[in-house]
Amino acid sequence: MEICVIGAGYVGLVTAVCVAEFGHNVRCLDIDEERVQALNDGRVPFYEPGLEELMRKNAAKGRFDFTTDIKVAVSGAEIIYIAVGTPMNPDDGSVNLEYVESAARDIARFLSPGAIVVDKSTVPVGTARKVKKILVEAGAPENVQVVSNPEFLREGSAVKDFMEPDRVVIGADEAETAEIVKTIYAPLVDAGYEFLITSPEAAELIKYASNAFLAVKLTFINEIALLVDKVGVDVLDVARGIGLDRRIGAKYLHPGPGYGGSCLPKDTNGLLHIARDFDSRLRLVETAVAVNNSLRDVLVERVEKALGGLDGKRICLLGLAFKADTDDIRESPAIALARFFIDRGARVIAYDPGAMNSARRELADSVEYA
């Protein structure tokens, strides 16, 4: 199939490369000329294990290229993925759909009749219908279809997650449209991976609910860790004992300074706003967000107490990214802790195998990099 991916960021690039690996012809659009040039030169602008090698492999086979020209990217495409950012509004935590809406307006007049637009970005309930309305008003063919196909990619293992998914969710109004989108993933169908066909609204909500559940699970083990410290036993023993219950599972039971990254903070707040829009309330998620936000203060207070104050003390941070095997420092607890320590007069020395350059852009020279 002829496929276009709008956005060469984390989700867009992983999608483009993996879909090309499935045998499709992919054109990937991004407005950042330096990024597009780097990608055409075979360089991925962020760290993700295995991605650069897979990109070069498929580029050598002529399966995809990168462009800043929207007409070149969209014209003739049967499937158009929208994979642009949906950042959290800093004032209230709601989801900013500016880039999704702008992408819809920009691609509308270049769409072929019968083209299917796929929302790959994480978007609130009702966005697929909003995008369809924008497309038609901006001159797209009346028979354009919009589908929700959320991503479930973990940074550090995104290629594996795409190629070996727990499930593929396709939200479409028409069964025929869903089946067309499903053919993109033919190798996954043949391998027996789980496909779930739903309405667009259900697909949109599945993504938010999944991430909120993981956030609640992480918050739970962190609260247990605070209790365990007072009891005087090893929290890792407790976490392992909990995780051996097959109904619970061992994943996301690793205590730490709270969750971070580009997904869980944004998506938990986004889900809370979705609930409010529907005159509902998610008290458990509200509590998880509040507890997570308080954990860094708790840790700083413990360090301050243990050291008898922070002024002039030397503190080492091992790890700057929000998790291993990535250079992503968005909402990283380590960055927040570094700022807390520095503000209280401490000298901070930090090391991370992949995220030092990213941290320098955020923390400048306030931290020493080992």
RODO-2510 file (C-alpha; in nm, 4 decimals, decimal comma):
residues 370
     n   res          X          Y          Z
     1     m     0,0000     0,0000     0,0000
     2     e     0,0961     0,3644    -0,0439
     3     i     0,1189     0,5156     0,3038
     4     c     0,1943     0,8618     0,4362
     5     v     0,2964     0,9400     0,7943
     6     i     0,2530     1,2978     0,9165
     7     g     0,5183     1,3655     1,1810
     8     a     0,8681     1,2197     1,2107
     9     g     0,8809     1,2337     1,5875
    10     y     0,8949     0,9345     1,8169
    11     v     0,5606     0,7733     1,7284
    12     g     0,5622     0,8807     1,3645
    13     l     0,9109     0,7569     1,2874
    14     v     0,8643     0,4210     1,4606
    15     t     0,5346     0,3769     1,2744
    16     a     0,6876     0,4709     0,9391
    17     v     0,9866     0,2406     0,9766
    18     c     0,7893    -0,0596     1,1025
    19     v     0,5142    -0,0230     0,8419
    20     a     0,7844    -0,0113     0,5738
    21     e     0,9254    -0,3308     0,7234
    22     f     0,5817    -0,4851     0,6605
    23     g     0,6431    -0,4209     0,2891
    24     h     0,4562    -0,0942     0,2254
    25     n     0,5788     0,2196     0,0510
    26     v     0,5957     0,5012     0,3058
    27     r     0,6464     0,8752     0,2721
    28     c     0,7080     1,0530     0,6014
    29     l     0,6433     1,4269     0,6364
    30     d     0,7935     1,6642     0,8910
    31     i     0,8210     2,0440     0,8914
    32     d     1,1663     2,0378     1,0535
    33     e     1,4096     2,0609     0,7604
    34     e     1,7150     1,9659     0,9682
    35     r     1,5384     1,6563     1,0999
    36     v     1,4288     1,5508     0,7524
    37     q     1,7818     1,5976     0,6187
    38     a     1,9248     1,3896     0,9025
    39     l     1,6725     1,1129     0,8413
    40     n     1,7421     1,1097     0,4673
    41     d     2,1091     1,0754     0,5619
    42     g     2,0202     0,7701     0,7714
    43     r     2,0468     0,9323     1,1154
    44     v     1,7712     0,9052     1,3800
    45     p     1,7554     1,2250     1,5917
    46     f     1,6791     1,0407     1,9167
    47     y     1,7892     0,7182     2,0789
    48     e     1,5726     0,4108     2,0324
    49     p     1,7355     0,0653     2,0185
    50     g     1,7176    -0,0980     1,6745
    51     l     1,5329     0,1860     1,5007
    52     e     1,8188     0,3368     1,3006
    53     e     1,9304    -0,0004     1,1666
    54     l     1,5767    -0,0902     1,0579
    55     m     1,5320     0,2518     0,8967
    56     r     1,8502     0,2195     0,6925
    57     k     1,7554    -0,1334     0,5862
    58     n     1,4210    -0,0242     0,4438
    59     a     1,5560     0,2972     0,2938
    60     a     1,8082     0,0852     0,1033
    61     k     1,5157    -0,1167    -0,0327
    62     g     1,3499     0,2050    -0,1525
    63     r     1,0457     0,1569     0,0670
    64     f     1,0326     0,5043     0,2151
    65     d     1,1718     0,8536     0,2193
    66     f     1,1279     1,1782     0,4131
    67     t     1,0049     1,5135     0,2896
    68     t     0,8925     1,8588     0,4021
    69     d     0,6595     1,8924     0,1011
    70     i     0,3051     1,8104     0,2086
    71     k     0,1764     1,7667    -0,1472
    72     v     0,4498     1,5159    -0,2265
    73     a     0,3843     1,3302     0,0979
    74     v     0,0049     1,3031     0,0788
    75     s    -0,0793     1,2837    -0,2924
    76     g    -0,1749     0,9304    -0,3938
    77     a    -0,1544     0,7873    -0,0430
    78     e    -0,4199     0,5310     0,0491
    79     i    -0,3540     0,5583     0,4237
    80     i    -0,2429     0,8751     0,6009
    81     y    -0,1278     0,8434     0,9616
    82     i    -0,1442     1,1543     1,1785
    83     a     0,1350     1,1070     1,4318
    84     v     0,2026     1,4564     1,5617
    85     g     0,2435     1,5668     1,9205
    86     t    -0,0495     1,6142     2,1571
    87     p     0,1230     1,7913     2,4466
    88     m    -0,0281     1,8687     2,7838
    89     n    -0,1435     2,2279     2,8272
    90     p     0,0725     2,3565     3,1148
    91     d    -0,2034     2,5730     3,2615
    92     d    -0,4647     2,3036     3,3265
    93     g    -0,3240     1,9664     3,2107
    94     s    -0,5706     1,9292     2,9231
    95     v    -0,4694     1,7867     2,5843
    96     n    -0,3505     2,0324     2,3197
    97     l    -0,4900     1,9241     1,9808
    98     e    -0,3422     2,2171     1,7895
    99     y    -0,0997     2,0034     1,5881
   100     v    -0,3561     1,7343     1,5058
   101     e    -0,6092     1,9909     1,3849
   102     s    -0,3450     2,1773     1,1860
   103     a    -0,2297     1,8543     1,0198
   104     a    -0,5894     1,7712     0,9232
   105     r    -0,6389     2,1131     0,7620
   106     d    -0,3062     2,0916     0,5794
   107     i    -0,3576     1,7475     0,4248
   108     a    -0,7273     1,7884     0,3316
   109     r    -0,6940     1,9239    -0,0235
   110     f    -0,4310     1,6674    -0,1222
   111     l    -0,6269     1,3582    -0,0150
   112     s    -0,7346     1,1079    -0,2780
   113     p    -1,0988     0,9929    -0,2917
   114     g    -1,1476     0,7022    -0,0523
   115     a    -0,8339     0,7799     0,1472
   116     i    -0,8312     0,6724     0,5116
   117     v    -0,6850     0,9045     0,7736
   118     v    -0,5579     0,7238     1,0823
   119     d    -0,5197     0,9003     1,4170
   120     k    -0,2020     0,7483     1,5632
   121     s    -0,1497     1,0317     1,8112
   122     t    -0,2974     0,9940     2,1583
   123     v    -0,6137     1,2021     2,1405
   124     p    -0,9257     1,2602     2,3555
   125     v    -1,2575     1,0896     2,2970
   126     g    -1,4343     1,2383     1,9960
   127     t    -1,1209     1,3485     1,8097
   128     a    -1,1736     1,1155     1,5119
   129     r    -1,5102     1,2806     1,4427
   130     k    -1,3579     1,6247     1,4937
   131     v    -1,0815     1,5438     1,2450
   132     k    -1,3371     1,4180     0,9912
   133     k    -1,5277     1,7470     1,0207
   134     i    -1,2092     1,9522     0,9768
   135     l    -1,1056     1,7483     0,6730
   136     v    -1,4373     1,7889     0,4923
   137     e    -1,4587     2,1604     0,5708
   138     a    -1,1031     2,2063     0,4407
   139     g    -1,1822     2,0453     0,1048
   140     a    -1,1220     1,6715     0,1503
   141     p    -1,3360     1,4246    -0,0490
   142     e    -1,6701     1,3556     0,1211
   143     n    -1,5934     0,9826     0,1426
   144     v    -1,2744     1,0271     0,3463
   145     q    -1,2747     0,8018     0,6528
   146     v    -1,1062     0,8682     0,9872
   147     v    -0,9937     0,5804     1,2077
   148     s    -0,8431     0,5700     1,5566
   149     n    -0,5452     0,3337     1,5816
   150     p    -0,3666     0,4203     1,9078
   151     e    -0,0041     0,3309     1,9686
   152     f     0,1155     0,1317     2,2679
   153     l     0,4892     0,1912     2,2371
   154     r     0,7306     0,1939     2,5290
   155     e     1,0416     0,4019     2,4836
   156     g     1,3420     0,1731     2,4822
   157     s     1,1471    -0,1159     2,3288
   158     a     0,9276     0,0604     2,0700
   159     v     1,0340    -0,1433     1,7673
   160     k     0,9675    -0,4700     1,9514
   161     d     0,6340    -0,3359     2,0787
   162     f     0,5264    -0,2482     1,7245
   163     m     0,6419    -0,5759     1,5717
   164     e     0,5246    -0,7975     1,8616
   165     p     0,2214    -0,6138     2,0066
   166     d    -0,0011    -0,7204     2,2926
   167     r    -0,2900    -0,6022     2,0756
   168     v    -0,3725    -0,3773     1,7812
   169     v    -0,6802    -0,1591     1,8352
   170     i    -0,8660    -0,0195     1,5347
   171     g    -1,1570     0,2154     1,5958
   172     a    -1,3746     0,2652     1,2891
   173     d    -1,7387     0,3303     1,2101
   174     e    -1,7455     0,0883     0,9179
   175     a    -1,6242    -0,2711     0,9266
   176     e    -1,4898    -0,2411     0,5720
   177     t    -1,2702     0,0527     0,6687
   178     a    -1,1354    -0,1353     0,9699
   179     e    -1,0478    -0,4334     0,7490
   180     i    -0,8551    -0,2099     0,5075
   181     v    -0,6507    -0,0685     0,7953
   182     k    -0,6001    -0,4202     0,9264
   183     t    -0,4348    -0,5216     0,5978
   184     i    -0,1489    -0,2811     0,6784
   185     y    -0,0602    -0,5179     0,9608
   186     a    -0,0914    -0,8385     0,7563
   187     p     0,2274    -0,9933     0,9023
   188     l     0,0844    -0,9451     1,2520
   189     v    -0,2488    -1,0962     1,1458
   190     d    -0,0667    -1,3968     0,9994
   191     a     0,1352    -1,4357     1,3199
   192     g    -0,1830    -1,4530     1,5280
   193     y    -0,1563    -1,1282     1,7231
   194     e    -0,4748    -0,9971     1,8828
   195     f    -0,6789    -0,7390     1,6881
   196     l    -0,9645    -0,5510     1,8497
   197     i    -1,2127    -0,3661     1,6269
   198     t    -1,4147    -0,1006     1,8100
   199     s    -1,5783     0,2352     1,7604
   200     p    -1,3394     0,5334     1,7297
   201     e    -1,4461     0,6561     2,0735
   202     a    -1,3707     0,3219     2,2405
   203     a    -1,0274     0,3070     2,0756
   204     e    -0,9460     0,6588     2,1930
   205     l    -1,0491     0,5760     2,5481
   206     i    -0,8615     0,2431     2,5557
   207     k    -0,5293     0,4251     2,5172
   208     y    -0,5956     0,6681     2,8027
   209     a    -0,7409     0,4022     3,0304
   210     s    -0,4437     0,1707     2,9707
   211     n    -0,1879     0,4335     3,0641
   212     a    -0,3915     0,5480     3,3632
   213     f    -0,4026     0,1911     3,4933
   214     l    -0,0243     0,1636     3,4667
   215     a     0,0140     0,4964     3,6460
   216     v    -0,2099     0,3746     3,9284
   217     k    -0,0065     0,0512     3,9563
   218     l     0,3209     0,2451     3,9768
   219     t     0,1762     0,4830     4,2343
   220     f     0,0553     0,1884     4,4412
   221     i     0,3982     0,0279     4,4656
   222     n     0,5559     0,3633     4,5506
   223     e     0,3141     0,4122     4,8385
   224     i     0,3878     0,0576     4,9548
   225     a     0,7594     0,1461     4,9376
   226     l     0,7051     0,4350     5,1809
   227     l     0,5311     0,1966     5,4219
   228     v     0,7964    -0,0726     5,3769
   229     d     1,0711     0,1700     5,4780
   230     k     0,8993     0,2260     5,8112
   231     v     0,8393    -0,1451     5,8613
   232     g     1,2073    -0,2106     5,7946
   233     v     1,1968    -0,4770     5,5238
   234     d     1,3160    -0,4884     5,1621
   235     v     1,0641    -0,3337     4,9220
   236     l     1,1997    -0,5458     4,6354
   237     d     1,1021    -0,8604     4,8248
   238     v     0,7532    -0,7230     4,8754
   239     a     0,7209    -0,6159     4,5111
   240     r     0,8370    -0,9560     4,3898
   241     g     0,5914    -1,1313     4,6183
   242     i     0,3061    -0,9189     4,4850
   243     g     0,4099    -0,9632     4,1228
   244     l     0,4231    -1,3418     4,1423
   245     d     0,0446    -1,3375     4,1634
   246     r    -0,0573    -1,3986     3,8009
   247     r    -0,3644    -1,1788     3,8468
   248     i    -0,1332    -0,8849     3,9212
   249     g     0,1905    -0,9525     3,7306
   250     a     0,5414    -0,8244     3,7940
   251     k     0,5492    -0,5382     3,5430
   252     y     0,5194    -0,1799     3,6685
   253     l     0,5951    -0,2850     4,0252
   254     h     0,9368    -0,1211     4,0442
   255     p     0,9437     0,1480     4,3136
   256     g     1,1115     0,4780     4,2365
   257     p     1,0762     0,8565     4,2467
   258     g     0,7439     0,8537     4,0600
   259     y     0,6488     0,8018     3,6960
   260     g     0,7559     1,0458     3,4258
   261     g     0,8080     1,0568     3,0508
   262     s     0,5967     1,1795     2,7646
   263     c     0,2939     0,9542     2,8237
   264     l     0,1842     0,8769     3,1787
   265     p     0,1809     1,2334     3,3191
   266     k     0,0128     1,3666     3,0060
   267     d    -0,2366     1,0850     2,9651
   268     t    -0,3495     1,0684     3,3278
   269     n    -0,4238     1,4402     3,3226
   270     g    -0,5841     1,4048     2,9811
   271     l    -0,8130     1,1285     3,1061
   272     l    -0,9216     1,3420     3,4010
   273     h    -1,0206     1,6175     3,1589
   274     i    -1,2102     1,3704     2,9412
   275     a    -1,4009     1,2550     3,2496
   276     r    -1,4896     1,6130     3,3422
   277     d    -1,6110     1,6797     2,9876
   278     f    -1,8557     1,3933     3,0352
   279     d    -1,9568     1,5118     3,3835
   280     s    -1,7775     1,2218     3,5499
   281     r    -1,4964     1,1881     3,8016
   282     l    -1,2121     0,9395     3,8313
   283     r    -1,1119     0,9584     4,1975
   284     l    -0,8551     0,6787     4,1786
   285     v    -0,6680     0,8467     3,8929
   286     e    -0,6908     1,1834     4,0693
   287     t    -0,5259     1,0278     4,3746
   288     a    -0,2545     0,8610     4,1661
   289     v    -0,1627     1,1946     4,0076
   290     a    -0,1545     1,3706     4,3455
   291     v     0,0565     1,0977     4,5106
   292     n     0,2977     1,0843     4,2178
   293     n     0,3485     1,4597     4,2281
   294     s     0,4262     1,4435     4,6004
   295     l     0,6903     1,1698     4,5828
   296     r     0,9763     1,3973     4,4791
   297     d     0,9174     1,6261     4,7765
   298     v     0,9202     1,3211     5,0047
   299     l     1,2501     1,1980     4,8626
   300     v     1,4168     1,5387     4,8874
   301     e     1,3060     1,5697     5,2499
   302     r     1,4492     1,2249     5,3275
   303     v     1,7838     1,3087     5,1691
   304     e     1,7910     1,6445     5,3460
   305     k     1,7214     1,4772     5,6798
   306     a     1,9784     1,2020     5,6238
   307     l     2,2507     1,4513     5,5345
   308     g     2,1631     1,7116     5,7955
   309     g     2,0853     1,9689     5,5289
   310     l     2,1768     1,9963     5,1588
   311     d     2,3822     2,3144     5,1413
   312     g     2,7322     2,2295     5,0191
   313     k     2,6653     1,8550     5,0004
   314     r     2,7750     1,6485     4,6982
   315     i     2,4969     1,4353     4,5477
   316     c     2,5292     1,1871     4,2622
   317     l     2,2409     1,1107     4,0290
   318     l     2,2699     0,7848     3,8367
   319     g     2,0240     0,8252     3,5499
   320     l     1,8743     1,1389     3,3961
   321     a     1,6210     1,0042     3,1463
   322     f     1,2809     0,9066     3,2813
   323     k     1,3657     0,5391     3,2179
   324     a     1,6430     0,3186     3,0828
   325     d     1,7315     0,2808     2,7123
   326     t     1,6121     0,6259     2,6078
   327     d     1,7427     0,9821     2,5950
   328     d     1,3988     1,1261     2,6780
   329     i     1,4018     1,3566     2,9824
   330     r     1,0431     1,4801     2,9505
   331     e     0,8832     1,4889     3,2973
   332     s     1,1842     1,2941     3,4271
   333     p     1,1866     1,2656     3,8082
   334     a     1,5680     1,2828     3,7958
   335     i     1,5594     1,6281     3,6363
   336     a     1,3122     1,7489     3,8984
   337     l     1,5265     1,6059     4,1794
   338     a     1,8385     1,7720     4,0377
   339     r     1,6627     2,1081     4,0463
   340     f     1,5412     2,0505     4,4021
   341     f     1,8926     1,9653     4,5227
   342     i     2,0546     2,2581     4,3406
   343     d     1,7974     2,5031     4,4767
   344     r     1,8923     2,3901     4,8276
   345     g     2,2616     2,4495     4,7720
   346     a     2,3806     2,1007     4,6841
   347     r     2,6436     2,0152     4,4247
   348     v     2,4986     1,7620     4,1795
   349     i     2,7062     1,5221     3,9694
   350     a     2,5106     1,3150     3,7187
   351     y     2,5634     1,0293     3,4767
   352     d     2,3382     0,8714     3,2161
   353     p     2,4561     0,6505     2,9260
   354     g     2,2203     0,8130     2,6751
   355     a     2,0576     1,1288     2,8097
   356     m     2,3473     1,3605     2,9017
   357     n     2,3055     1,5856     2,5964
   358     s     1,9310     1,6101     2,6531
   359     a     1,9902     1,6971     3,0185
   360     r     2,2430     1,9669     2,9266
   361     r     1,9775     2,1429     2,7211
   362     e     1,7490     2,1421     3,0243
   363     l     1,9875     2,1923     3,3156
   364     a     2,2742     2,3712     3,1372
   365     d     2,5862     2,3875     3,3557
   366     s     2,4064     2,3737     3,6901
   367     v     2,4952     2,0033     3,7023
   368     e     2,8366     1,8384     3,6561
   369     y     2,8252     1,5560     3,3998
   370     a     3,0417     1,2564     3,4786
***
